[in-house]
Amino acid sequence: MEIRKLFLNGREYGSIALADSFFLRLRGMLGRDFTRFDALLIRPCADIHTMFMKYPIDVLFISKDGQVIKAVSRIRPWTPYVGTMGAKSVIEIPAGRAKAMDVQRGDIVSVQ
């Protein structure tokens, strides 16, 4: 899994792992935690589930031009569906981080 840097509104947030193949997207955070990276980018992706997960996460839904469309906090394990129209990718981060980072609709996300 490739790891890069995540930026929010031009400020570095930390490391982000890329899940951009069928199998990496399918697995997502299942059986993983945020010890090797700070976030997971799933693309293409417009919705997620947290079936079989053991901990809550925050999720950012991102448009094709890198804007945050929606931020959902503390999605509990075993939630069958969370999504939004217009999303082209999803970033999963530890629960509580979206609020700590003050993520807002319209914020710009980039990966380098």
C-alpha positions in Angstrom: 0.0 0.0 0.0 1.5 3.3 -1.1 1.8 6.0 1.6 1.9 9.8 0.8 1.3 13.1 2.6 -2.2 14.5 3.2 -2.8 18.3 3.1 -6.0 20.1 4.2 -6.2 23.7 2.9 -2.5 23.7 2.2 -1.5 22.6 5.7 0.1 19.1 6.1 -2.1 16.8 8.2 0.1 13.7 8.1 0.5 10.5 6.2 -2.2 8.9 4.1 -2.4 5.4 2.7 -3.9 4.9 -0.8 -6.5 2.3 -1.4 -6.9 2.6 -5.1 -7.2 -1.0 -6.3 -10.2 -3.3 -6.1 -8.8 -5.4 -3.3 -7.4 -2.4 -1.3 -10.7 -0.6 -1.5 -12.6 -3.8 -0.6 -10.5 -4.2 2.6 -10.3 -0.6 3.6 -9.5 -0.4 7.3 -10.6 -3.9 8.1 -7.9 -5.5 10.2 -5.9 -2.3 10.2 -5.5 0.6 12.6 -3.9 4.0 12.3 -0.4 3.1 13.5 1.4 3.1 10.1 -0.5 6.1 8.6 -2.8 8.9 9.8 -5.6 8.5 7.2 -6.8 6.2 4.4 -7.8 7.5 1.0 -10.3 5.2 -0.8 -10.8 6.0 -4.5 -12.9 5.8 -6.5 -15.5 5.7 -3.7 -18.8 7.4 -2.8 -20.0 5.3 0.2 -18.6 3.1 2.9 -19.6 0.7 5.5 -18.0 -0.2 8.9 -19.1 -3.8 9.0 -16.5 -6.0 10.9 -14.7 -2.9 12.2 -13.7 -2.7 15.9 -13.6 1.1 16.4 -15.4 4.2 15.2 -13.9 6.5 12.4 -14.5 9.9 10.9 -15.1 10.0 7.2 -14.6 12.9 4.7 -16.4 12.6 1.4 -14.4 14.3 -1.3 -15.5 15.7 -4.8 -13.6 15.2 -8.0 -11.9 18.6 -7.5 -10.7 17.8 -4.0 -13.3 19.7 -2.0 -14.8 18.2 1.2 -18.5 17.6 0.4 -19.4 16.2 3.7 -17.7 15.2 7.0 -19.3 12.5 9.2 -17.9 12.1 12.7 -17.7 9.0 14.8 -19.3 6.4 12.6 -19.7 3.4 14.8 -18.6 -0.2 13.9 -21.3 -2.2 12.1 -22.9 0.7 10.3 -24.1 -0.8 7.0 -24.0 2.4 4.8 -22.8 5.9 4.9 -22.5 7.9 1.7 -23.2 11.1 -0.2 -24.0 12.0 -3.8 -21.1 13.6 -5.8 -18.3 12.0 -3.8 -15.5 10.6 -5.9 -13.3 9.5 -3.0 -13.4 9.0 0.8 -10.9 9.7 3.5 -11.1 7.7 6.7 -9.5 9.1 9.8 -9.5 8.3 13.5 -12.7 9.2 15.3 -12.6 12.8 16.6 -9.9 14.0 14.2 -12.4 15.8 11.8 -13.5 18.0 14.7 -10.0 18.5 16.0 -8.9 19.6 12.5 -12.0 21.8 12.1 -12.9 20.2 8.8 -15.6 22.2 7.0 -17.6 21.7 3.8 -15.6 23.3 1.0 -12.1 22.7 2.5 -9.6 21.5 0.0 -7.8 18.2 0.3 -4.7 17.2 -1.6 -2.4 14.2 -1.6 1.3 14.5 -2.5 
